[in-house]
Amino acid sequence: MSRERIINALKVLGLSNIDTGVYVLLAKDGPHKIEEIASVLNQPKRNIRRSLRDLQNTKIVEASIEYPFEFIAMPFEEVMKLIIDVKKEQAEALQASKEELLSAWRSITEKDEEKS
């Protein structure tokens, strides 16, 4: 799987470009401190702090208990399970609203036909 496909898969979880970069770095290279992440990704520390907070909220990154904190990524295999769950929920929601959407579509197309 190419890096681009992995990034697109991670975006299903609502991750930003910086978030995906931080996650990939941590998952691939292991624990890092904020300063190290900022240096490797060439981003201001404030952007990395915000990203780490968001990643911790999604539970795919956690902080060590020792100071200075090191951040650790959930293994990609587990993140894939989360992505699959999100996709399943989206499919179920779409299936549940199928009739409503089709009815709305019919209504729109019928109005267009009436105008003709």
DSSP file (Angstrom, degrees, kcal/mol; ACC not computed):
  #  RESIDUE AA STRUCTURE BP1 BP2  ACC     N-H-->O    O-->H-N    N-H-->O    O-->H-N    TCO  KAPPA ALPHA  PHI   PSI    X-CA   Y-CA   Z-CA
    1    1 A M              0   0    0      0, 0.0     2,-0.0     0, 0.0     0, 0.0   0.000 360.0 360.0 360.0 132.5    0.0    0.0    0.0
    2    2 A S     >  -     0   0    0      1,-0.1     4,-1.9     4,-0.0     3,-0.2  -0.327 360.0-113.4 -74.8 159.2    1.4    3.4   -0.9
    3    3 A R  H  > S+     0   0    0      1,-0.2     4,-2.5     2,-0.2     5,-0.2   0.873 117.5  56.8 -57.6 -38.9    1.9    6.1    1.6
    4    4 A E  H  > S+     0   0    0      1,-0.2     4,-2.4     2,-0.2    -1,-0.2   0.893 105.8  49.3 -63.0 -40.8   -0.8    8.2   -0.2
    5    5 A R  H  > S+     0   0    0      2,-0.2     4,-2.2     1,-0.2    -1,-0.2   0.884 110.7  50.8 -66.1 -38.0   -3.4    5.4    0.3
    6    6 A I  H  X S+     0   0    0     -4,-1.9     4,-2.4     2,-0.2    -2,-0.2   0.931 110.4  48.9 -64.3 -45.2   -2.5    5.1    4.0
    7    7 A I  H  X S+     0   0    0     -4,-2.5     4,-1.7     1,-0.2    -2,-0.2   0.917 111.2  49.7 -61.5 -44.0   -2.9    8.8    4.4
    8    8 A N  H  X S+     0   0    0     -4,-2.4     4,-0.6     1,-0.2    -1,-0.2   0.884 110.2  51.3 -62.6 -38.2   -6.3    8.8    2.6
    9    9 A A  H >< S+     0   0    0     -4,-2.2     3,-1.1     1,-0.2     4,-0.4   0.912 108.9  50.8 -64.2 -42.0   -7.4    5.9    4.9
   10   10 A L  H ><>S+     0   0    0     -4,-2.4     3,-1.6     1,-0.3     5,-0.9   0.827  99.4  64.8 -65.7 -30.9   -6.4    7.8    8.0
   11   11 A K  H ><5S+     0   0    0     -4,-1.7     3,-2.0     1,-0.3    -1,-0.3   0.720  84.6  74.4 -66.8 -19.0   -8.3   10.8    6.8
   12   12 A V  T <<5S+     0   0    0     -3,-1.1    -1,-0.3    -4,-0.6    -2,-0.2   0.821  92.1  56.8 -58.7 -29.8  -11.5    8.7    7.2
   13   13 A L  T < 5S-     0   0    0     -3,-1.6    -1,-0.3    -4,-0.4    -2,-0.2   0.409 128.0-102.2 -82.4   2.8  -11.0    9.2   10.9
   14   14 A G  T < 5 +     0   0    0     -3,-2.0     2,-0.2     1,-0.2    -3,-0.2   0.667  67.3 158.8  86.9  18.0  -11.1   13.0   10.4
   15   15 A L      < -     0   0    0     -5,-0.9    -1,-0.2    -8,-0.1     2,-0.1  -0.503  33.6-135.1 -78.3 143.4   -7.3   13.5   10.6
   16   16 A S     >  -     0   0    0     -2,-0.2     4,-2.5     1,-0.1     5,-0.2  -0.285  33.6 -96.0 -82.2 175.9   -5.7   16.6    9.1
   17   17 A N  H  > S+     0   0    0      2,-0.2     4,-2.1     1,-0.2     5,-0.1   0.912 128.2  47.3 -60.3 -42.8   -2.6   16.5    7.0
   18   18 A I  H  > S+     0   0    0      2,-0.2     4,-2.7     1,-0.2     5,-0.2   0.925 110.3  53.1 -65.5 -43.1   -0.5   17.4   10.1
   19   19 A D  H  > S+     0   0    0      1,-0.2     4,-3.0     2,-0.2    -2,-0.2   0.924 109.7  47.7 -57.1 -45.8   -2.3   14.7   12.1
   20   20 A T  H  X S+     0   0    0     -4,-2.5     4,-2.7     1,-0.2     5,-0.2   0.903 111.6  50.7 -65.1 -39.2   -1.5   12.0    9.5
   21   21 A G  H  X S+     0   0    0     -4,-2.1     4,-2.2    -5,-0.2    -1,-0.2   0.918 112.5  46.2 -62.3 -43.4    2.1   13.1    9.3
   22   22 A V  H  X S+     0   0    0     -4,-2.7     4,-2.6     2,-0.2     5,-0.2   0.943 114.1  48.0 -64.3 -47.9    2.4   12.9   13.1
   23   23 A Y  H  X S+     0   0    0     -4,-3.0     4,-3.1    -5,-0.2     5,-0.3   0.946 112.3  48.2 -59.3 -48.9    0.7    9.5   13.3
   24   24 A V  H  X S+     0   0    0     -4,-2.7     4,-2.4     1,-0.2     5,-0.3   0.911 112.0  50.3 -60.0 -43.2    2.8    8.0   10.5
   25   25 A L  H  X S+     0   0    0     -4,-2.2     4,-2.9    -5,-0.2     5,-0.3   0.946 115.3  42.0 -58.9 -49.4    6.0    9.3   12.1
   26   26 A L  H  X S+     0   0    0     -4,-2.6     4,-1.7     1,-0.2    47,-0.3   0.900 116.5  47.6 -67.4 -40.8    5.1    7.8   15.5
   27   27 A A  H  < S+     0   0    0     -4,-3.1    -1,-0.2    -5,-0.2    -2,-0.2   0.866 120.9  37.4 -68.5 -35.3    3.8    4.5   14.1
   28   28 A K  H  < S+     0   0    0     -4,-2.4    -2,-0.2    -5,-0.3    -3,-0.2   0.899 130.1  26.2 -83.5 -43.5    6.8    4.0   11.9
   29   29 A D  H  < S-     0   0    0     -4,-2.9    -3,-0.2    -5,-0.3    -2,-0.2   0.490 103.0-124.2-105.6  -4.9    9.7    5.3   14.0
   30   30 A G     <  -     0   0    0     -4,-1.7    -1,-0.3    -5,-0.3    -2,-0.1  -0.361  59.0  -2.5  91.8-173.9    8.4    4.9   17.5
   31   31 A P        +     0   0    0      0, 0.0     2,-0.3     0, 0.0    41,-0.2  -0.153  63.3 176.5 -58.3 142.7    7.9    7.3   20.4
   32   32 A H  B     -A   71   0A   0     39,-1.3    39,-3.1     4,-0.0     2,-0.2  -0.972  27.1-121.4-141.9 155.3    9.0   10.9   20.0
   33   33 A K     >  -     0   0    0     -2,-0.3     4,-2.3    37,-0.2     3,-0.2  -0.558  38.2-103.8 -88.3 162.1    8.9   14.1   22.1
   34   34 A I  H  > S+     0   0    0     35,-0.5     4,-2.9     1,-0.2     5,-0.2   0.906 121.1  52.9 -53.3 -46.6    7.1   17.2   20.8
   35   35 A E  H  > S+     0   0    0      1,-0.2     4,-2.1     2,-0.2    -1,-0.2   0.889 109.6  48.6 -60.0 -40.2   10.3   18.9   19.9
   36   36 A E  H  > S+     0   0    0     -3,-0.2     4,-2.7     2,-0.2    -1,-0.2   0.915 112.0  48.5 -66.3 -43.2   11.5   15.9   17.8
   37   37 A I  H  X S+     0   0    0     -4,-2.3     4,-2.7     1,-0.2     5,-0.2   0.936 111.6  49.9 -62.3 -46.5    8.2   15.7   16.0
   38   38 A A  H  X>S+     0   0    0     -4,-2.9     5,-2.0    -5,-0.2     4,-0.7   0.895 112.9  47.7 -59.5 -40.8    8.2   19.4   15.2
   39   39 A S  H  <5S+     0   0    0     -4,-2.1     3,-0.5    -5,-0.2    -2,-0.2   0.943 113.7  45.0 -66.5 -48.5   11.8   19.2   13.9
   40   40 A V  H  <5S+     0   0    0     -4,-2.7    -2,-0.2     1,-0.2    -1,-0.2   0.904 121.2  38.8 -63.4 -42.0   11.2   16.1   11.7
   41   41 A L  H  <5S-     0   0    0     -4,-2.7    -1,-0.2    -5,-0.2    -2,-0.2   0.480 104.7-128.6 -89.5  -2.3    8.0   17.4   10.2
   42   42 A N  T  <5 +     0   0    0     -4,-0.7    -3,-0.2    -3,-0.5    -4,-0.1   0.935  62.8 134.2  54.1  51.2    9.2   21.0   10.0
   43   43 A Q      < -     0   0    0     -5,-2.0    -1,-0.2    -6,-0.2    -2,-0.1  -0.934  63.7 -97.5-127.4 149.5    6.2   22.3   11.9
   44   44 A P    >>  -     0   0    0      0, 0.0     4,-1.6     0, 0.0     3,-0.7  -0.366  35.3-118.9 -62.1 147.5    5.9   24.8   14.7
   45   45 A K  H 3> S+     0   0    0      1,-0.2     4,-3.0     2,-0.2     5,-0.2   0.843 112.7  61.1 -58.1 -34.8    5.5   23.2   18.1
   46   46 A R  H 3> S+     0   0    0      1,-0.2     4,-2.1     2,-0.2    -1,-0.2   0.889 104.4  48.8 -62.2 -37.9    2.1   24.7   18.6
   47   47 A N  H <> S+     0   0    0     -3,-0.7     4,-2.3     2,-0.2    -1,-0.2   0.893 112.4  48.4 -66.7 -38.8    0.8   22.9   15.5
   48   48 A I  H  X S+     0   0    0     -4,-1.6     4,-3.0     2,-0.2    -2,-0.2   0.905 109.7  51.8 -68.8 -41.0    2.2   19.6   16.8
   49   49 A R  H  X S+     0   0    0     -4,-3.0     4,-2.2     2,-0.2    -2,-0.2   0.931 111.6  47.1 -59.0 -45.8    0.7   20.2   20.3
   50   50 A R  H  X S+     0   0    0     -4,-2.1     4,-2.3     2,-0.2    -2,-0.2   0.921 113.5  48.4 -62.0 -44.4   -2.7   20.7   18.7
   51   51 A S  H  X S+     0   0    0     -4,-2.3     4,-2.8     1,-0.2    -2,-0.2   0.923 110.5  50.3 -63.3 -45.0   -2.3   17.7   16.5
   52   52 A L  H  X S+     0   0    0     -4,-3.0     4,-2.3     2,-0.2    -1,-0.2   0.880 109.2  52.1 -62.5 -38.1   -1.2   15.5   19.4
   53   53 A R  H  X S+     0   0    0     -4,-2.2     4,-2.0    -5,-0.2    -1,-0.2   0.937 112.0  46.0 -61.7 -46.3   -4.2   16.6   21.4
   54   54 A D  H  X S+     0   0    0     -4,-2.3     4,-1.5     1,-0.2    -2,-0.2   0.910 112.7  49.9 -63.8 -41.9   -6.5   15.7   18.5
   55   55 A L  H  <>S+     0   0    0     -4,-2.8     5,-1.7     1,-0.2     6,-1.0   0.861 109.7  51.1 -65.7 -35.8   -4.8   12.4   18.0
   56   56 A Q  H ><5S+     0   0    0     -4,-2.3     3,-0.9     1,-0.2    -1,-0.2   0.873 106.2  55.6 -68.2 -36.0   -5.1   11.6   21.7
   57   57 A N  H 3<5S+     0   0    0     -4,-2.0    -2,-0.2     1,-0.3    -1,-0.2   0.838 107.8  48.0 -64.7 -32.2   -8.9   12.4   21.5
   58   58 A T  T 3<5S-     0   0    0     -4,-1.5    -1,-0.3    -5,-0.1    -2,-0.2   0.514 112.2-127.2 -84.6  -4.0   -9.2    9.8   18.7
   59   59 A K  T < 5S+     0   0    0     -3,-0.9    -3,-0.2    -4,-0.3    -2,-0.1   0.648  81.3 110.9  70.5  18.4   -7.3    7.4   20.9
   60   60 A I  S   <S+     0   0    0     -5,-1.7    14,-3.3     1,-0.2     2,-0.3   0.515  78.7  40.0 -99.8  -4.1   -4.7    6.5   18.3
   61   61 A V  E     -B   73   0A   0     -6,-1.0     2,-0.3    12,-0.3    -2,-0.2  -0.997  68.1-175.6-137.5 141.9   -1.9    8.3   20.1
   62   62 A E  E     -B   72   0A   0     10,-2.7    10,-3.2    -2,-0.3     2,-0.3  -0.943  20.8-122.7-134.1 160.2   -1.1    8.4   23.8
   63   63 A A  E     -B   71   0A   0     -2,-0.3     8,-0.2     8,-0.2     6,-0.1  -0.735  26.5-114.4-100.9 148.3    1.4   10.2   26.0
   64   64 A S        -     0   0    0      6,-2.7    -1,-0.1    -2,-0.3     5,-0.0  -0.280  22.1-124.7 -68.9 165.8    3.9    8.5   28.3
   65   65 A I  S    S+     0   0    0      4,-0.1     2,-0.2     2,-0.1    -1,-0.1   0.655  85.9  83.9 -88.7 -15.3    3.5    9.2   32.0
   66   66 A E  S    S-     0   0    0      2,-0.1     4,-0.3     4,-0.1    -2,-0.1  -0.602  86.4 -92.1 -88.3 148.8    7.0   10.5   32.4
   67   67 A Y  S    S+     0   0    0     -2,-0.2     2,-0.1     2,-0.1    -2,-0.1  -0.857 109.9  47.6-100.5 139.8    8.0   14.1   31.7
   68   68 A P  S    S-     0   0    0      0, 0.0    -2,-0.1     0, 0.0    -1,-0.1   0.507 103.5-126.8 -70.9 143.3    9.1   15.1   29.2
   69   69 A F        -     0   0    0     -2,-0.1   -35,-0.5    -4,-0.1     2,-0.4  -0.273  20.3-159.1 -64.5 139.6    6.3   13.3   27.5
   70   70 A E        -     0   0    0     -4,-0.3    -6,-2.7   -37,-0.1     2,-0.4  -0.932  15.7-134.8-112.5 146.0    6.9   11.0   24.6
   71   71 A F  E     -AB  32  63A   0    -39,-3.1   -39,-1.3    -2,-0.4     2,-0.4  -0.859  17.0-164.2-108.7 136.6    4.0   10.2   22.3
   72   72 A I  E     - B   0  62A   0    -10,-3.2   -10,-2.7    -2,-0.4     2,-0.3  -0.950  11.3-137.0-124.2 134.3    3.3    6.7   21.2
   73   73 A A  E     - B   0  61A   0     -2,-0.4   -12,-0.3   -47,-0.3     3,-0.1  -0.664  22.0-113.3 -92.5 145.7    1.1    5.6   18.3
   74   74 A M        -     0   0    0    -14,-3.3     5,-0.1    -2,-0.3    -1,-0.1  -0.511  52.3 -89.6 -64.8 140.9   -1.5    2.8   18.3
   75   75 A P    >>  -     0   0    0      0, 0.0     4,-1.8     0, 0.0     3,-0.9  -0.245  33.2-120.6 -55.7 143.5   -0.3    0.1   15.9
   76   76 A F  H 3> S+     0   0    0      1,-0.3     4,-2.5     2,-0.2     5,-0.2   0.824 111.1  62.9 -58.3 -33.4   -1.5    0.6   12.4
   77   77 A E  H 3> S+     0   0    0      1,-0.2     4,-1.2     2,-0.2    -1,-0.3   0.891 106.2  45.1 -59.1 -39.4   -3.3   -2.8   12.4
   78   78 A E  H <> S+     0   0    0     -3,-0.9     4,-1.6     2,-0.2    -1,-0.2   0.859 110.2  53.8 -72.7 -35.9   -5.5   -1.5   15.3
   79   79 A V  H  X S+     0   0    0     -4,-1.8     4,-2.5     1,-0.2    -2,-0.2   0.883 103.5  57.6 -64.3 -37.4   -6.1    1.8   13.5
   80   80 A M  H  X S+     0   0    0     -4,-2.5     4,-2.6     1,-0.2    -1,-0.2   0.891 102.9  53.8 -59.6 -38.7   -7.3   -0.2   10.4
   81   81 A K  H  X S+     0   0    0     -4,-1.2     4,-2.3     2,-0.2    -1,-0.2   0.908 108.7  49.1 -61.1 -41.5   -9.9   -1.8   12.6
   82   82 A L  H  X S+     0   0    0     -4,-1.6     4,-2.4     2,-0.2    -2,-0.2   0.918 110.7  50.0 -62.9 -43.3  -11.1    1.7   13.6
   83   83 A I  H  X S+     0   0    0     -4,-2.5     4,-2.6     1,-0.2    -2,-0.2   0.918 110.6  49.7 -61.9 -43.7  -11.2    2.8   10.0
   84   84 A I  H  X S+     0   0    0     -4,-2.6     4,-2.5     1,-0.2    -1,-0.2   0.910 110.1  51.0 -61.7 -42.6  -13.2   -0.3    9.1
   85   85 A D  H  X S+     0   0    0     -4,-2.3     4,-2.4     2,-0.2    -2,-0.2   0.910 110.4  49.1 -61.5 -42.5  -15.7    0.4   11.9
   86   86 A V  H  X S+     0   0    0     -4,-2.4     4,-2.4     2,-0.2    -2,-0.2   0.926 111.6  48.9 -62.4 -44.9  -16.1    4.0   10.7
   87   87 A K  H  X S+     0   0    0     -4,-2.6     4,-2.5     1,-0.2    -2,-0.2   0.896 110.6  51.0 -62.9 -40.3  -16.7    2.9    7.2
   88   88 A K  H  X S+     0   0    0     -4,-2.5     4,-2.6     2,-0.2    -1,-0.2   0.923 110.3  49.1 -62.3 -43.8  -19.3    0.3    8.4
   89   89 A E  H  X S+     0   0    0     -4,-2.4     4,-2.4     2,-0.2    -2,-0.2   0.899 111.3  49.9 -62.3 -41.0  -21.1    2.9   10.4
   90   90 A Q  H  X S+     0   0    0     -4,-2.4     4,-2.4     2,-0.2    -1,-0.2   0.920 111.5  48.3 -63.4 -43.1  -21.1    5.2    7.3
   91   91 A A  H  X S+     0   0    0     -4,-2.5     4,-2.6     2,-0.2    -2,-0.2   0.908 111.9  49.4 -64.0 -41.8  -22.5    2.4    5.1
   92   92 A E  H  X S+     0   0    0     -4,-2.6     4,-2.5     2,-0.2    -1,-0.2   0.898 111.2  49.5 -64.3 -40.6  -25.2    1.6    7.7
   93   93 A A  H  X S+     0   0    0     -4,-2.4     4,-1.5     2,-0.2    -2,-0.2   0.903 112.1  48.1 -65.2 -40.8  -26.2    5.2    8.0
   94   94 A L  H  < S+     0   0    0     -4,-2.4     4,-0.4     2,-0.2    -2,-0.2   0.915 112.1  49.2 -64.7 -43.3  -26.4    5.5    4.2
   95   95 A Q  H >< S+     0   0    0     -4,-2.6     3,-1.0     1,-0.2     4,-0.4   0.906 109.7  52.4 -61.6 -41.8  -28.5    2.3    4.0
   96   96 A A  H 3< S+     0   0    0     -4,-2.5     4,-0.2     1,-0.2    -1,-0.2   0.818 115.7  40.0 -65.5 -30.6  -30.8    3.6    6.7
   97   97 A S  T 3X S+     0   0    0     -4,-1.5     4,-2.7     1,-0.2    -1,-0.2   0.328  85.8 104.6-100.3   8.2  -31.4    6.8    4.8
   98   98 A K  H <> S+     0   0    0     -3,-1.0     4,-2.9    -4,-0.4     5,-0.2   0.930  81.5  45.0 -55.2 -53.0  -31.6    5.2    1.3
   99   99 A E  H  > S+     0   0    0     -4,-0.4     4,-2.5     1,-0.2    -1,-0.2   0.898 113.8  50.1 -62.4 -40.9  -35.4    5.5    1.0
  100  100 A E  H  > S+     0   0    0     -4,-0.2     4,-2.3     2,-0.2    -1,-0.2   0.919 112.8  46.7 -63.0 -43.4  -35.4    9.0    2.2
  101  101 A L  H  X S+     0   0    0     -4,-2.7     4,-2.5     2,-0.2    -2,-0.2   0.913 112.6  49.1 -65.5 -42.8  -32.7   10.0   -0.2
  102  102 A L  H  X S+     0   0    0     -4,-2.9     4,-2.6    -5,-0.2    -2,-0.2   0.897 111.0  50.6 -63.9 -39.3  -34.4    8.2   -3.1
  103  103 A S  H  X S+     0   0    0     -4,-2.5     4,-2.2    -5,-0.2    -2,-0.2   0.914 110.9  48.4 -63.7 -43.1  -37.7   10.0   -2.3
  104  104 A A  H  X S+     0   0    0     -4,-2.3     4,-2.2     2,-0.2    -2,-0.2   0.899 111.3  51.1 -62.9 -40.4  -35.9   13.3   -2.2
  105  105 A W  H  X S+     0   0    0     -4,-2.5     4,-2.7     2,-0.2     5,-0.2   0.932 109.5  49.3 -62.9 -46.0  -34.3   12.5   -5.5
  106  106 A R  H  X S+     0   0    0     -4,-2.6     4,-2.6     1,-0.2     5,-0.2   0.902 110.0  52.3 -59.9 -41.0  -37.6   11.6   -7.1
  107  107 A S  H  X S+     0   0    0     -4,-2.2     4,-1.9     2,-0.2    -1,-0.2   0.910 111.2  46.5 -61.8 -43.6  -39.1   14.8   -5.8
  108  108 A I  H  X S+     0   0    0     -4,-2.2     4,-1.8     1,-0.2    -2,-0.2   0.931 115.0  45.2 -65.3 -46.2  -36.3   16.9   -7.4
  109  109 A T  H  X S+     0   0    0     -4,-2.7     4,-2.0     1,-0.2    -2,-0.2   0.855 111.1  53.2 -69.9 -34.0  -36.5   15.2  -10.7
  110  110 A E  H  X S+     0   0    0     -4,-2.6     4,-2.1    -5,-0.2    -1,-0.2   0.900 108.3  50.5 -66.7 -39.9  -40.3   15.3  -10.9
  111  111 A K  H  X S+     0   0    0     -4,-1.9     4,-1.4     1,-0.2    -2,-0.2   0.893 110.0  50.5 -63.5 -39.6  -40.2   19.1  -10.3
  112  112 A D  H  X S+     0   0    0     -4,-1.8     4,-0.9     1,-0.2    -1,-0.2   0.885 110.3  49.7 -64.8 -38.9  -37.7   19.4  -13.1
  113  113 A E  H  < S+     0   0    0     -4,-2.0     3,-0.4     1,-0.2    -2,-0.2   0.868 107.4  54.5 -67.5 -36.9  -39.9   17.4  -15.4
  114  114 A E  H  < S+     0   0    0     -4,-2.1    -1,-0.2     1,-0.2    -2,-0.2   0.833 104.4  54.9 -65.2 -33.0  -42.9   19.5  -14.5
  115  115 A K  H  <        0   0    0     -4,-1.4    -1,-0.2     1,-0.2    -2,-0.2   0.769 360.0 360.0 -70.6 -26.3  -41.0   22.7  -15.5
  116  116 A S     <        0   0    0     -4,-0.9    -1,-0.2    -3,-0.4    -2,-0.2   0.476 360.0 360.0 -74.0 360.0  -40.3   21.3  -18.9
